[in-house]
């Protein structure tokens, strides 16, 4: 069973409409954002994560957030 906080987050996500905007989803592989939102119709979607989940305390992605990510 999920924690109360997780249940509340999932209930909140079901109220969100994402339409005609660019979406950068960091850490997207384990719980697909597209299926968790009320409406998911982005202009462009980029998901960043490891191919397989890891164990331990290591970081998934190390990047410079000043580096421009282009949405084509």
N, C-alpha and C positions, 0 to 999 in steps of 0.2 A: 504494500500500500504506500502511496506517495505521501509525503509530508503535507501538512496543512498549507504551508507556503507554496509548495509546488502545485497543489490543487487550485489555489487562488490565482497563481500565475497563469495556469492553463485556462481557467475561466475568463480571465482578463483578455488573454490572447484571442479568444473566440469572438471578442467584440470589435477587433481591429480590422479595418478595411485598408488594404494597400493597393492603390491604383495609380498607374502612370507616373511612378517615381522610380529612381534607381535604388537598388537594395544591395548592400554589402553585408553578407551574413558570415560572421567570423565564428568558427566552431560549429559548423552546421551539420556535420555528418551523423551524429547520434540521434538527434531529434529534428526531423525535417520541419522547418518553419512553414513551408508551403501548406502542409496539412493541418497546421495548428491555428491558422488565422481564419477569420470569417470570410474574407475575400482576399485573394492573392493574385493580382494582375499587374505585376511591375513592368515598367518600361524596359528595364534591364536587371538581371539577377546575377550576382557573382557570389559563390559560396567558397569559403576558405577553410580547410581542415586537413587533417592527416587522412590517409587512405584507410587506416585501421586505428581504432582507439588505442591509447597507450595506458600503461599503469604507472603509478608513482606521481611524483611532484614536478615532472618536467613540463616546460611550456609547449603548447601545440605549435604556435606560430610566433616567430620573432621577426618583426618588421619595423621599418621606419614609417610612422604614420604621416610624415611629411612627404613621402614618396607618392606622387599622384597615381591613383588607380583610374584608368580611363574606362568609361562606359561608352562602348561603341554602339 
